Amino acid sequence: MNEVVVYIESKASSEATIGRNGKVSELVRRHSKKAFQARKAFRALKSLVKVQAVVRGAYVRKQARMALHCMHALAQLQVTVRARQLLSRCSDN
């Protein structure tokens, strides 16, 4: 009755029909395959981004740990220098 003919450009030009009985055309099959591949690629990219975030997070935590260690060492050095200054003042008097 209401049948639509769809022409597909490919190496072998073929006809695909979509009728009332619900036949899936070659065009729809290709579209669904491409959509599946796109979703699969997107999932792979998403997991790659998550791995990058984990790695970068670990690197940032390492940098923060090193910065805190250096700041702690500087604070200890300041305490030592200040104590020596105070001891030298006391011994001069």
PyMOL Python script that loads the backbone (N, CA, C, O; Angstrom):
from pymol import cmd

cmd.read_pdbstr("""\
ATOM      1  N   MET A   1       0.833  -1.190   0.000  1.00  0.00           N
ATOM      2  CA  MET A   1       0.000   0.000   0.000  1.00  0.00           C
ATOM      3  C   MET A   1       0.878   1.255   0.000  1.00  0.00           C
ATOM      4  O   MET A   1       1.227   1.781  -1.057  1.00  0.00           O
ATOM      5  N   ASN A   2       1.231   1.727   1.209  1.00  0.00           N
ATOM      6  CA  ASN A   2       2.061   2.918   1.319  1.00  0.00           C
ATOM      7  C   ASN A   2       3.512   2.501   1.458  1.00  0.00           C
ATOM      8  O   ASN A   2       4.072   2.551   2.553  1.00  0.00           O
ATOM      9  N   GLU A   3       4.123   2.091   0.362  1.00  0.00           N
ATOM     10  CA  GLU A   3       5.487   1.618   0.422  1.00  0.00           C
ATOM     11  C   GLU A   3       6.402   2.710  -0.096  1.00  0.00           C
ATOM     12  O   GLU A   3       6.120   3.338  -1.117  1.00  0.00           O
ATOM     13  N   VAL A   4       7.505   2.935   0.613  1.00  0.00           N
ATOM     14  CA  VAL A   4       8.452   3.965   0.239  1.00  0.00           C
ATOM     15  C   VAL A   4       9.706   3.279  -0.262  1.00  0.00           C
ATOM     16  O   VAL A   4      10.196   2.348   0.377  1.00  0.00           O
ATOM     17  N   VAL A   5      10.232   3.719  -1.392  1.00  0.00           N
ATOM     18  CA  VAL A   5      11.461   3.149  -1.936  1.00  0.00           C
ATOM     19  C   VAL A   5      12.580   4.129  -1.637  1.00  0.00           C
ATOM     20  O   VAL A   5      12.490   5.312  -1.964  1.00  0.00           O
ATOM     21  N   VAL A   6      13.650   3.619  -1.003  1.00  0.00           N
ATOM     22  CA  VAL A   6      14.792   4.447  -0.648  1.00  0.00           C
ATOM     23  C   VAL A   6      15.973   3.968  -1.464  1.00  0.00           C
ATOM     24  O   VAL A   6      16.284   2.777  -1.459  1.00  0.00           O
ATOM     25  N   TYR A   7      16.633   4.867  -2.164  1.00  0.00           N
ATOM     26  CA  TYR A   7      17.814   4.511  -2.939  1.00  0.00           C
ATOM     27  C   TYR A   7      19.054   4.809  -2.103  1.00  0.00           C
ATOM     28  O   TYR A   7      19.173   5.886  -1.519  1.00  0.00           O
ATOM     29  N   ILE A   8      19.962   3.864  -2.052  1.00  0.00           N
ATOM     30  CA  ILE A   8      21.168   3.991  -1.245  1.00  0.00           C
ATOM     31  C   ILE A   8      22.355   4.065  -2.172  1.00  0.00           C
ATOM     32  O   ILE A   8      22.500   3.251  -3.084  1.00  0.00           O
ATOM     33  N   GLU A   9      23.206   5.045  -1.934  1.00  0.00           N
ATOM     34  CA  GLU A   9      24.420   5.156  -2.736  1.00  0.00           C
ATOM     35  C   GLU A   9      25.484   4.265  -2.124  1.00  0.00           C
ATOM     36  O   GLU A   9      25.893   4.452  -0.978  1.00  0.00           O
ATOM     37  N   SER A  10      25.914   3.315  -2.892  1.00  0.00           N
ATOM     38  CA  SER A  10      26.973   2.432  -2.448  1.00  0.00           C
ATOM     39  C   SER A  10      27.653   1.860  -3.678  1.00  0.00           C
ATOM     40  O   SER A  10      27.323   2.237  -4.802  1.00  0.00           O
ATOM     41  N   LYS A  11      28.603   0.951  -3.476  1.00  0.00           N
ATOM     42  CA  LYS A  11      29.284   0.335  -4.607  1.00  0.00           C
ATOM     43  C   LYS A  11      28.281  -0.394  -5.491  1.00  0.00           C
ATOM     44  O   LYS A  11      28.307  -0.253  -6.714  1.00  0.00           O
ATOM     45  N   ALA A  12      27.420  -1.153  -4.889  1.00  0.00           N
ATOM     46  CA  ALA A  12      26.357  -1.843  -5.616  1.00  0.00           C
ATOM     47  C   ALA A  12      25.057  -1.161  -5.253  1.00  0.00           C
ATOM     48  O   ALA A  12      24.520  -1.378  -4.167  1.00  0.00           O
ATOM     49  N   SER A  13      24.548  -0.338  -6.154  1.00  0.00           N
ATOM     50  CA  SER A  13      23.329   0.396  -5.870  1.00  0.00           C
ATOM     51  C   SER A  13      22.170  -0.585  -5.717  1.00  0.00           C
ATOM     52  O   SER A  13      21.866  -1.352  -6.631  1.00  0.00           O
ATOM     53  N   SER A  14      21.531  -0.552  -4.555  1.00  0.00           N
ATOM     54  CA  SER A  14      20.427  -1.472  -4.307  1.00  0.00           C
ATOM     55  C   SER A  14      19.244  -0.692  -3.750  1.00  0.00           C
ATOM     56  O   SER A  14      19.387   0.443  -3.296  1.00  0.00           O
ATOM     57  N   GLU A  15      18.087  -1.315  -3.795  1.00  0.00           N
ATOM     58  CA  GLU A  15      16.876  -0.696  -3.261  1.00  0.00           C
ATOM     59  C   GLU A  15      16.573  -1.272  -1.896  1.00  0.00           C
ATOM     60  O   GLU A  15      16.767  -2.461  -1.647  1.00  0.00           O
ATOM     61  N   ALA A  16      16.100  -0.421  -1.029  1.00  0.00           N
ATOM     62  CA  ALA A  16      15.639  -0.890   0.272  1.00  0.00           C
ATOM     63  C   ALA A  16      14.229  -0.365   0.457  1.00  0.00           C
ATOM     64  O   ALA A  16      13.939   0.782   0.115  1.00  0.00           O
ATOM     65  N   THR A  17      13.372  -1.178   0.982  1.00  0.00           N
ATOM     66  CA  THR A  17      11.986  -0.762   1.137  1.00  0.00           C
ATOM     67  C   THR A  17      11.590  -0.756   2.598  1.00  0.00           C
ATOM     68  O   THR A  17      12.024  -1.597   3.385  1.00  0.00           O
ATOM     69  N   ILE A  18      10.767   0.198   2.938  1.00  0.00           N
ATOM     70  CA  ILE A  18      10.167   0.255   4.267  1.00  0.00           C
ATOM     71  C   ILE A  18       8.660   0.229   4.034  1.00  0.00           C
ATOM     72  O   ILE A  18       8.099   1.145   3.433  1.00  0.00           O
ATOM     73  N   GLY A  19       8.032  -0.799   4.502  1.00  0.00           N
ATOM     74  CA  GLY A  19       6.597  -0.913   4.288  1.00  0.00           C
ATOM     75  C   GLY A  19       5.842  -0.901   5.589  1.00  0.00           C
ATOM     76  O   GLY A  19       6.407  -0.656   6.655  1.00  0.00           O
ATOM     77  N   ARG A  20       4.565  -1.166   5.490  1.00  0.00           N
ATOM     78  CA  ARG A  20       3.727  -1.193   6.691  1.00  0.00           C
ATOM     79  C   ARG A  20       4.042  -2.388   7.567  1.00  0.00           C
ATOM     80  O   ARG A  20       3.742  -2.374   8.761  1.00  0.00           O
ATOM     81  N   ASN A  21       4.641  -3.418   6.999  1.00  0.00           N
ATOM     82  CA  ASN A  21       4.915  -4.611   7.788  1.00  0.00           C
ATOM     83  C   ASN A  21       6.179  -4.456   8.634  1.00  0.00           C
ATOM     84  O   ASN A  21       6.521  -5.378   9.375  1.00  0.00           O
ATOM     85  N   GLY A  22       6.874  -3.345   8.553  1.00  0.00           N
ATOM     86  CA  GLY A  22       7.992  -3.057   9.451  1.00  0.00           C
ATOM     87  C   GLY A  22       9.326  -3.626   9.006  1.00  0.00           C
ATOM     88  O   GLY A  22      10.179  -3.902   9.849  1.00  0.00           O
ATOM     89  N   LYS A  23       9.537  -3.813   7.698  1.00  0.00           N
ATOM     90  CA  LYS A  23      10.839  -4.277   7.236  1.00  0.00           C
ATOM     91  C   LYS A  23      11.886  -3.201   7.506  1.00  0.00           C
ATOM     92  O   LYS A  23      11.660  -2.012   7.280  1.00  0.00           O
ATOM     93  N   VAL A  24      13.040  -3.655   7.997  1.00  0.00           N
ATOM     94  CA  VAL A  24      14.117  -2.707   8.294  1.00  0.00           C
ATOM     95  C   VAL A  24      14.970  -2.566   7.044  1.00  0.00           C
ATOM     96  O   VAL A  24      15.467  -3.562   6.518  1.00  0.00           O
ATOM     97  N   SER A  25      15.140  -1.378   6.578  1.00  0.00           N
ATOM     98  CA  SER A  25      15.892  -1.149   5.343  1.00  0.00           C
ATOM     99  C   SER A  25      17.382  -1.165   5.597  1.00  0.00           C
ATOM    100  O   SER A  25      17.840  -1.133   6.739  1.00  0.00           O
ATOM    101  N   GLU A  26      18.110  -1.213   4.536  1.00  0.00           N
ATOM    102  CA  GLU A  26      19.576  -1.174   4.599  1.00  0.00           C
ATOM    103  C   GLU A  26      20.038   0.142   5.215  1.00  0.00           C
ATOM    104  O   GLU A  26      21.020   0.171   5.957  1.00  0.00           O
ATOM    105  N   LEU A  27      19.355   1.196   4.920  1.00  0.00           N
ATOM    106  CA  LEU A  27      19.699   2.510   5.463  1.00  0.00           C
ATOM    107  C   LEU A  27      19.574   2.531   6.983  1.00  0.00           C
ATOM    108  O   LEU A  27      20.450   3.046   7.678  1.00  0.00           O
ATOM    109  N   VAL A  28      18.499   1.979   7.482  1.00  0.00           N
ATOM    110  CA  VAL A  28      18.283   1.948   8.925  1.00  0.00           C
ATOM    111  C   VAL A  28      19.323   1.061   9.592  1.00  0.00           C
ATOM    112  O   VAL A  28      19.830   1.389  10.665  1.00  0.00           O
ATOM    113  N   ARG A  29      19.642  -0.071   8.954  1.00  0.00           N
ATOM    114  CA  ARG A  29      20.650  -0.969   9.501  1.00  0.00           C
ATOM    115  C   ARG A  29      22.015  -0.278   9.591  1.00  0.00           C
ATOM    116  O   ARG A  29      22.715  -0.380  10.599  1.00  0.00           O
ATOM    117  N   ARG A  30      22.371   0.419   8.522  1.00  0.00           N
ATOM    118  CA  ARG A  30      23.655   1.138   8.541  1.00  0.00           C
ATOM    119  C   ARG A  30      23.676   2.226   9.610  1.00  0.00           C
ATOM    120  O   ARG A  30      24.667   2.415  10.316  1.00  0.00           O
ATOM    121  N   HIS A  31      22.561   2.928   9.705  1.00  0.00           N
ATOM    122  CA  HIS A  31      22.476   4.001  10.704  1.00  0.00           C
ATOM    123  C   HIS A  31      22.627   3.438  12.117  1.00  0.00           C
ATOM    124  O   HIS A  31      23.342   4.002  12.944  1.00  0.00           O
ATOM    125  N   SER A  32      21.948   2.323  12.384  1.00  0.00           N
ATOM    126  CA  SER A  32      22.034   1.754  13.728  1.00  0.00           C
ATOM    127  C   SER A  32      23.442   1.237  14.005  1.00  0.00           C
ATOM    128  O   SER A  32      23.922   1.321  15.135  1.00  0.00           O
ATOM    129  N   LYS A  33      24.109   0.702  12.976  1.00  0.00           N
ATOM    130  CA  LYS A  33      25.485   0.218  13.156  1.00  0.00           C
ATOM    131  C   LYS A  33      26.417   1.395  13.460  1.00  0.00           C
ATOM    132  O   LYS A  33      27.256   1.317  14.356  1.00  0.00           O
ATOM    133  N   LYS A  34      26.260   2.484  12.705  1.00  0.00           N
ATOM    134  CA  LYS A  34      27.093   3.664  12.953  1.00  0.00           C
ATOM    135  C   LYS A  34      26.817   4.261  14.324  1.00  0.00           C
ATOM    136  O   LYS A  34      27.740   4.712  15.003  1.00  0.00           O
ATOM    137  N   ALA A  35      25.566   4.267  14.731  1.00  0.00           N
ATOM    138  CA  ALA A  35      25.213   4.797  16.053  1.00  0.00           C
ATOM    139  C   ALA A  35      25.832   3.936  17.146  1.00  0.00           C
ATOM    140  O   ALA A  35      26.338   4.451  18.142  1.00  0.00           O
ATOM    141  N   PHE A  36      25.787   2.602  16.949  1.00  0.00           N
ATOM    142  CA  PHE A  36      26.402   1.701  17.922  1.00  0.00           C
ATOM    143  C   PHE A  36      27.903   1.945  18.014  1.00  0.00           C
ATOM    144  O   PHE A  36      28.463   2.000  19.108  1.00  0.00           O
ATOM    145  N   GLN A  37      28.552   2.091  16.858  1.00  0.00           N
ATOM    146  CA  GLN A  37      29.995   2.338  16.854  1.00  0.00           C
ATOM    147  C   GLN A  37      30.324   3.672  17.511  1.00  0.00           C
ATOM    148  O   GLN A  37      31.333   3.792  18.206  1.00  0.00           O
ATOM    149  N   ALA A  38      29.479   4.672  17.294  1.00  0.00           N
ATOM    150  CA  ALA A  38      29.710   5.982  17.903  1.00  0.00           C
ATOM    151  C   ALA A  38      29.564   5.903  19.422  1.00  0.00           C
ATOM    152  O   ALA A  38      30.359   6.488  20.157  1.00  0.00           O
ATOM    153  N   ARG A  39      28.542   5.173  19.890  1.00  0.00           N
ATOM    154  CA  ARG A  39      28.374   5.017  21.339  1.00  0.00           C
ATOM    155  C   ARG A  39      29.547   4.261  21.943  1.00  0.00           C
ATOM    156  O   ARG A  39      30.017   4.595  23.031  1.00  0.00           O
ATOM    157  N   LYS A  40      30.017   3.244  21.234  1.00  0.00           N
ATOM    158  CA  LYS A  40      31.163   2.457  21.706  1.00  0.00           C
ATOM    159  C   LYS A  40      32.417   3.334  21.788  1.00  0.00           C
ATOM    160  O   LYS A  40      33.161   3.269  22.766  1.00  0.00           O
ATOM    161  N   ALA A  41      32.646   4.152  20.757  1.00  0.00           N
ATOM    162  CA  ALA A  41      33.798   5.051  20.761  1.00  0.00           C
ATOM    163  C   ALA A  41      33.680   6.081  21.875  1.00  0.00           C
ATOM    164  O   ALA A  41      34.670   6.422  22.521  1.00  0.00           O
ATOM    165  N   PHE A  42      32.462   6.574  22.099  1.00  0.00           N
ATOM    166  CA  PHE A  42      32.247   7.557  23.159  1.00  0.00           C
ATOM    167  C   PHE A  42      32.518   6.946  24.525  1.00  0.00           C
ATOM    168  O   PHE A  42      33.137   7.584  25.376  1.00  0.00           O
ATOM    169  N   ARG A  43      32.058   5.708  24.745  1.00  0.00           N
ATOM    170  CA  ARG A  43      32.338   5.034  26.018  1.00  0.00           C
ATOM    171  C   ARG A  43      33.839   4.847  26.218  1.00  0.00           C
ATOM    172  O   ARG A  43      34.351   5.038  27.322  1.00  0.00           O
ATOM    173  N   ALA A  44      34.544   4.471  25.150  1.00  0.00           N
ATOM    174  CA  ALA A  44      35.996   4.296  25.257  1.00  0.00           C
ATOM    175  C   ALA A  44      36.663   5.622  25.585  1.00  0.00           C
ATOM    176  O   ALA A  44      37.577   5.673  26.407  1.00  0.00           O
ATOM    177  N   LEU A  45      36.212   6.693  24.946  1.00  0.00           N
ATOM    178  CA  LEU A  45      36.781   8.014  25.211  1.00  0.00           C
ATOM    179  C   LEU A  45      36.495   8.451  26.638  1.00  0.00           C
ATOM    180  O   LEU A  45      37.352   9.029  27.306  1.00  0.00           O
ATOM    181  N   LYS A  46      35.265   8.164  27.102  1.00  0.00           N
ATOM    182  CA  LYS A  46      34.896   8.528  28.469  1.00  0.00           C
ATOM    183  C   LYS A  46      35.771   7.805  29.487  1.00  0.00           C
ATOM    184  O   LYS A  46      36.208   8.399  30.473  1.00  0.00           O
ATOM    185  N   SER A  47      36.025   6.517  29.245  1.00  0.00           N
ATOM    186  CA  SER A  47      36.870   5.772  30.179  1.00  0.00           C
ATOM    187  C   SER A  47      38.307   6.276  30.121  1.00  0.00           C
ATOM    188  O   SER A  47      38.992   6.298  31.144  1.00  0.00           O
ATOM    189  N   LEU A  48      38.772   6.680  28.943  1.00  0.00           N
ATOM    190  CA  LEU A  48      40.111   7.243  28.825  1.00  0.00           C
ATOM    191  C   LEU A  48      40.218   8.547  29.606  1.00  0.00           C
ATOM    192  O   LEU A  48      41.224   8.796  30.270  1.00  0.00           O
ATOM    193  N   VAL A  49      39.194   9.369  29.527  1.00  0.00           N
ATOM    194  CA  VAL A  49      39.177  10.635  30.268  1.00  0.00           C
ATOM    195  C   VAL A  49      39.194  10.364  31.770  1.00  0.00           C
ATOM    196  O   VAL A  49      39.864  11.071  32.524  1.00  0.00           O
ATOM    197  N   LYS A  50      38.451   9.332  32.207  1.00  0.00           N
ATOM    198  CA  LYS A  50      38.452   8.994  33.625  1.00  0.00           C
ATOM    199  C   LYS A  50      39.830   8.542  34.081  1.00  0.00           C
ATOM    200  O   LYS A  50      40.277   8.909  35.168  1.00  0.00           O
ATOM    201  N   VAL A  51      40.507   7.744  33.256  1.00  0.00           N
ATOM    202  CA  VAL A  51      41.863   7.297  33.598  1.00  0.00           C
ATOM    203  C   VAL A  51      42.801   8.490  33.677  1.00  0.00           C
ATOM    204  O   VAL A  51      43.620   8.583  34.591  1.00  0.00           O
ATOM    205  N   GLN A  52      42.681   9.403  32.718  1.00  0.00           N
ATOM    206  CA  GLN A  52      43.512  10.612  32.750  1.00  0.00           C
ATOM    207  C   GLN A  52      43.252  11.413  34.022  1.00  0.00           C
ATOM    208  O   GLN A  52      44.191  11.928  34.630  1.00  0.00           O
ATOM    209  N   ALA A  53      42.004  11.521  34.426  1.00  0.00           N
ATOM    210  CA  ALA A  53      41.675  12.273  35.636  1.00  0.00           C
ATOM    211  C   ALA A  53      42.290  11.618  36.864  1.00  0.00           C
ATOM    212  O   ALA A  53      42.792  12.310  37.750  1.00  0.00           O
ATOM    213  N   VAL A  54      42.257  10.296  36.924  1.00  0.00           N
ATOM    214  CA  VAL A  54      42.861   9.586  38.053  1.00  0.00           C
ATOM    215  C   VAL A  54      44.357   9.832  38.090  1.00  0.00           C
ATOM    216  O   VAL A  54      44.926  10.106  39.146  1.00  0.00           O
ATOM    217  N   VAL A  55      44.994   9.731  36.923  1.00  0.00           N
ATOM    218  CA  VAL A  55      46.448   9.918  36.857  1.00  0.00           C
ATOM    219  C   VAL A  55      46.817  11.355  37.218  1.00  0.00           C
ATOM    220  O   VAL A  55      47.746  11.591  37.991  1.00  0.00           O
ATOM    221  N   ARG A  56      46.082  12.308  36.654  1.00  0.00           N
ATOM    222  CA  ARG A  56      46.370  13.712  36.964  1.00  0.00           C
ATOM    223  C   ARG A  56      46.113  14.009  38.431  1.00  0.00           C
ATOM    224  O   ARG A  56      46.854  14.770  39.054  1.00  0.00           O
ATOM    225  N   GLY A  57      45.064  13.410  38.985  1.00  0.00           N
ATOM    226  CA  GLY A  57      44.779  13.608  40.404  1.00  0.00           C
ATOM    227  C   GLY A  57      45.900  13.082  41.272  1.00  0.00           C
ATOM    228  O   GLY A  57      46.287  13.719  42.252  1.00  0.00           O
ATOM    229  N   ALA A  58      46.426  11.910  40.912  1.00  0.00           N
ATOM    230  CA  ALA A  58      47.549  11.342  41.669  1.00  0.00           C
ATOM    231  C   ALA A  58      48.767  12.246  41.555  1.00  0.00           C
ATOM    232  O   ALA A  58      49.484  12.452  42.534  1.00  0.00           O
ATOM    233  N   TYR A  59      49.004  12.789  40.360  1.00  0.00           N
ATOM    234  CA  TYR A  59      50.151  13.669  40.159  1.00  0.00           C
ATOM    235  C   TYR A  59      49.993  14.952  40.971  1.00  0.00           C
ATOM    236  O   TYR A  59      50.957  15.429  41.569  1.00  0.00           O
ATOM    237  N   VAL A  60      48.789  15.510  40.995  1.00  0.00           N
ATOM    238  CA  VAL A  60      48.539  16.742  41.753  1.00  0.00           C
ATOM    239  C   VAL A  60      48.702  16.479  43.250  1.00  0.00           C
ATOM    240  O   VAL A  60      49.271  17.298  43.971  1.00  0.00           O
ATOM    241  N   ARG A  61      48.198  15.329  43.710  1.00  0.00           N
ATOM    242  CA  ARG A  61      48.383  14.986  45.133  1.00  0.00           C
ATOM    243  C   ARG A  61      49.859  14.843  45.470  1.00  0.00           C
ATOM    244  O   ARG A  61      50.291  15.258  46.545  1.00  0.00           O
ATOM    245  N   LYS A  62      50.632  14.264  44.571  1.00  0.00           N
ATOM    246  CA  LYS A  62      52.072  14.113  44.793  1.00  0.00           C
ATOM    247  C   LYS A  62      52.730  15.494  44.879  1.00  0.00           C
ATOM    248  O   LYS A  62      53.563  15.733  45.754  1.00  0.00           O
ATOM    249  N   GLN A  63      52.358  16.396  43.977  1.00  0.00           N
ATOM    250  CA  GLN A  63      52.901  17.753  44.008  1.00  0.00           C
ATOM    251  C   GLN A  63      52.536  18.454  45.314  1.00  0.00           C
ATOM    252  O   GLN A  63      53.377  19.123  45.913  1.00  0.00           O
ATOM    253  N   ALA A  64      51.302  18.306  45.753  1.00  0.00           N
ATOM    254  CA  ALA A  64      50.859  18.948  46.993  1.00  0.00           C
ATOM    255  C   ALA A  64      51.633  18.385  48.181  1.00  0.00           C
ATOM    256  O   ALA A  64      52.028  19.124  49.083  1.00  0.00           O
ATOM    257  N   ARG A  65      51.845  17.065  48.174  1.00  0.00           N
ATOM    258  CA  ARG A  65      52.602  16.434  49.258  1.00  0.00           C
ATOM    259  C   ARG A  65      54.040  16.971  49.295  1.00  0.00           C
ATOM    260  O   ARG A  65      54.574  17.243  50.370  1.00  0.00           O
ATOM    261  N   MET A  66      54.658  17.121  48.130  1.00  0.00           N
ATOM    262  CA  MET A  66      56.023  17.647  48.063  1.00  0.00           C
ATOM    263  C   MET A  66      56.074  19.098  48.526  1.00  0.00           C
ATOM    264  O   MET A  66      56.999  19.497  49.233  1.00  0.00           O
ATOM    265  N   ALA A  67      55.072  19.889  48.122  1.00  0.00           N
ATOM    266  CA  ALA A  67      55.032  21.297  48.529  1.00  0.00           C
ATOM    267  C   ALA A  67      54.888  21.410  50.045  1.00  0.00           C
ATOM    268  O   ALA A  67      55.561  22.226  50.673  1.00  0.00           O
ATOM    269  N   LEU A  68      54.013  20.595  50.635  1.00  0.00           N
ATOM    270  CA  LEU A  68      53.844  20.626  52.088  1.00  0.00           C
ATOM    271  C   LEU A  68      55.119  20.188  52.800  1.00  0.00           C
ATOM    272  O   LEU A  68      55.478  20.745  53.838  1.00  0.00           O
ATOM    273  N   HIS A  69      55.802  19.192  52.243  1.00  0.00           N
ATOM    274  CA  HIS A  69      57.058  18.736  52.836  1.00  0.00           C
ATOM    275  C   HIS A  69      58.098  19.859  52.818  1.00  0.00           C
ATOM    276  O   HIS A  69      58.797  20.082  53.807  1.00  0.00           O
ATOM    277  N   CYS A  70      58.195  20.561  51.687  1.00  0.00           N
ATOM    278  CA  CYS A  70      59.156  21.668  51.581  1.00  0.00           C
ATOM    279  C   CYS A  70      58.792  22.814  52.530  1.00  0.00           C
ATOM    280  O   CYS A  70      59.668  23.408  53.158  1.00  0.00           O
ATOM    281  N   MET A  71      57.494  23.118  52.629  1.00  0.00           N
ATOM    282  CA  MET A  71      57.071  24.186  53.541  1.00  0.00           C
ATOM    283  C   MET A  71      57.370  23.806  54.994  1.00  0.00           C
ATOM    284  O   MET A  71      57.765  24.661  55.787  1.00  0.00           O
ATOM    285  N   HIS A  72      57.187  22.544  55.342  1.00  0.00           N
ATOM    286  CA  HIS A  72      57.486  22.077  56.696  1.00  0.00           C
ATOM    287  C   HIS A  72      58.981  22.195  56.978  1.00  0.00           C
ATOM    288  O   HIS A  72      59.383  22.610  58.066  1.00  0.00           O
ATOM    289  N   ALA A  73      59.807  21.827  55.989  1.00  0.00           N
ATOM    290  CA  ALA A  73      61.257  21.937  56.158  1.00  0.00           C
ATOM    291  C   ALA A  73      61.674  23.398  56.331  1.00  0.00           C
ATOM    292  O   ALA A  73      62.544  23.697  57.148  1.00  0.00           O
ATOM    293  N   LEU A  74      61.064  24.306  55.573  1.00  0.00           N
ATOM    294  CA  LEU A  74      61.376  25.730  55.716  1.00  0.00           C
ATOM    295  C   LEU A  74      60.964  26.255  57.093  1.00  0.00           C
ATOM    296  O   LEU A  74      61.685  27.045  57.702  1.00  0.00           O
ATOM    297  N   ALA A  75      59.823  25.822  57.571  1.00  0.00           N
ATOM    298  CA  ALA A  75      59.367  26.255  58.895  1.00  0.00           C
ATOM    299  C   ALA A  75      60.333  25.766  59.973  1.00  0.00           C
ATOM    300  O   ALA A  75      60.660  26.513  60.895  1.00  0.00           O
ATOM    301  N   GLN A  76      60.791  24.522  59.864  1.00  0.00           N
ATOM    302  CA  GLN A  76      61.763  23.992  60.829  1.00  0.00           C
ATOM    303  C   GLN A  76      63.072  24.774  60.761  1.00  0.00           C
ATOM    304  O   GLN A  76      63.691  25.054  61.788  1.00  0.00           O
ATOM    305  N   LEU A  77      63.487  25.122  59.549  1.00  0.00           N
ATOM    306  CA  LEU A  77      64.719  25.900  59.387  1.00  0.00           C
ATOM    307  C   LEU A  77      64.573  27.278  60.032  1.00  0.00           C
ATOM    308  O   LEU A  77      65.498  27.761  60.685  1.00  0.00           O
ATOM    309  N   GLN A  78      63.416  27.907  59.849  1.00  0.00           N
ATOM    310  CA  GLN A  78      63.173  29.208  60.468  1.00  0.00           C
ATOM    311  C   GLN A  78      63.216  29.107  61.989  1.00  0.00           C
ATOM    312  O   GLN A  78      63.770  29.981  62.656  1.00  0.00           O
ATOM    313  N   VAL A  79      62.637  28.049  62.534  1.00  0.00           N
ATOM    314  CA  VAL A  79      62.655  27.851  63.988  1.00  0.00           C
ATOM    315  C   VAL A  79      64.090  27.689  64.471  1.00  0.00           C
ATOM    316  O   VAL A  79      64.465  28.263  65.493  1.00  0.00           O
ATOM    317  N   THR A  80      64.894  26.920  63.754  1.00  0.00           N
ATOM    318  CA  THR A  80      66.285  26.694  64.137  1.00  0.00           C
ATOM    319  C   THR A  80      67.077  27.992  64.092  1.00  0.00           C
ATOM    320  O   THR A  80      67.833  28.290  65.017  1.00  0.00           O
ATOM    321  N   VAL A  81      66.910  28.767  63.024  1.00  0.00           N
ATOM    322  CA  VAL A  81      67.634  30.032  62.879  1.00  0.00           C
ATOM    323  C   VAL A  81      67.214  30.994  63.983  1.00  0.00           C
ATOM    324  O   VAL A  81      68.052  31.650  64.600  1.00  0.00           O
ATOM    325  N   ARG A  82      65.910  31.070  64.224  1.00  0.00           N
ATOM    326  CA  ARG A  82      65.427  31.985  65.271  1.00  0.00           C
ATOM    327  C   ARG A  82      65.949  31.560  66.641  1.00  0.00           C
ATOM    328  O   ARG A  82      66.297  32.421  67.450  1.00  0.00           O
ATOM    329  N   ALA A  83      66.014  30.280  66.921  1.00  0.00           N
ATOM    330  CA  ALA A  83      66.532  29.803  68.207  1.00  0.00           C
ATOM    331  C   ALA A  83      68.012  30.156  68.344  1.00  0.00           C
ATOM    332  O   ALA A  83      68.450  30.567  69.419  1.00  0.00           O
ATOM    333  N   ARG A  84      68.771  30.004  67.293  1.00  0.00           N
ATOM    334  CA  ARG A  84      70.202  30.363  67.345  1.00  0.00           C
ATOM    335  C   ARG A  84      70.384  31.852  67.575  1.00  0.00           C
ATOM    336  O   ARG A  84      71.263  32.273  68.327  1.00  0.00           O
ATOM    337  N   GLN A  85      69.533  32.659  66.910  1.00  0.00           N
ATOM    338  CA  GLN A  85      69.625  34.107  67.113  1.00  0.00           C
ATOM    339  C   GLN A  85      69.341  34.459  68.566  1.00  0.00           C
ATOM    340  O   GLN A  85      70.048  35.269  69.165  1.00  0.00           O
ATOM    341  N   LEU A  86      68.298  33.844  69.131  1.00  0.00           N
ATOM    342  CA  LEU A  86      67.959  34.133  70.524  1.00  0.00           C
ATOM    343  C   LEU A  86      69.056  33.654  71.466  1.00  0.00           C
ATOM    344  O   LEU A  86      69.365  34.338  72.442  1.00  0.00           O
ATOM    345  N   LEU A  87      69.648  32.502  71.201  1.00  0.00           N
ATOM    346  CA  LEU A  87      70.727  31.991  72.055  1.00  0.00           C
ATOM    347  C   LEU A  87      71.958  32.866  71.957  1.00  0.00           C
ATOM    348  O   LEU A  87      72.640  33.087  72.958  1.00  0.00           O
ATOM    349  N   SER A  88      72.255  33.365  70.773  1.00  0.00           N
ATOM    350  CA  SER A  88      73.439  34.220  70.630  1.00  0.00           C
ATOM    351  C   SER A  88      73.216  35.559  71.342  1.00  0.00           C
ATOM    352  O   SER A  88      74.166  36.122  71.886  1.00  0.00           O
ATOM    353  N   ARG A  89      71.997  36.076  71.350  1.00  0.00           N
ATOM    354  CA  ARG A  89      71.689  37.320  72.062  1.00  0.00           C
ATOM    355  C   ARG A  89      71.822  37.097  73.571  1.00  0.00           C
ATOM    356  O   ARG A  89      72.345  37.947  74.291  1.00  0.00           O
ATOM    357  N   CYS A  90      71.347  35.954  74.030  1.00  0.00           N
ATOM    358  CA  CYS A  90      71.421  35.664  75.458  1.00  0.00           C
ATOM    359  C   CYS A  90      72.863  35.500  75.902  1.00  0.00           C
ATOM    360  O   CYS A  90      73.213  35.944  76.996  1.00  0.00           O
ATOM    361  N   SER A  91      73.693  34.892  75.113  1.00  0.00           N
ATOM    362  CA  SER A  91      75.078  34.669  75.486  1.00  0.00           C
ATOM    363  C   SER A  91      75.892  35.960  75.431  1.00  0.00           C
ATOM    364  O   SER A  91      76.894  36.088  76.134  1.00  0.00           O
ATOM    365  N   ASP A  92      75.472  36.919  74.603  1.00  0.00           N
ATOM    366  CA  ASP A  92      76.157  38.209  74.514  1.00  0.00           C
ATOM    367  C   ASP A  92      75.907  39.043  75.765  1.00  0.00           C
ATOM    368  O   ASP A  92      76.761  39.843  76.146  1.00  0.00           O
ATOM    369  N   ASN A  93      74.788  38.879  76.394  1.00  0.00           N
ATOM    370  CA  ASN A  93      74.457  39.676  77.575  1.00  0.00           C
ATOM    371  C   ASN A  93      75.110  39.174  78.788  1.00  0.00           C
ATOM    372  O   ASN A  93      74.929  39.741  79.866  1.00  0.00           O
TER     373      ASN A  93
END
""", "prot")
cmd.dss("prot")
cmd.show_as("cartoon", "prot")
cmd.util.cbc("prot")
cmd.orient("prot")
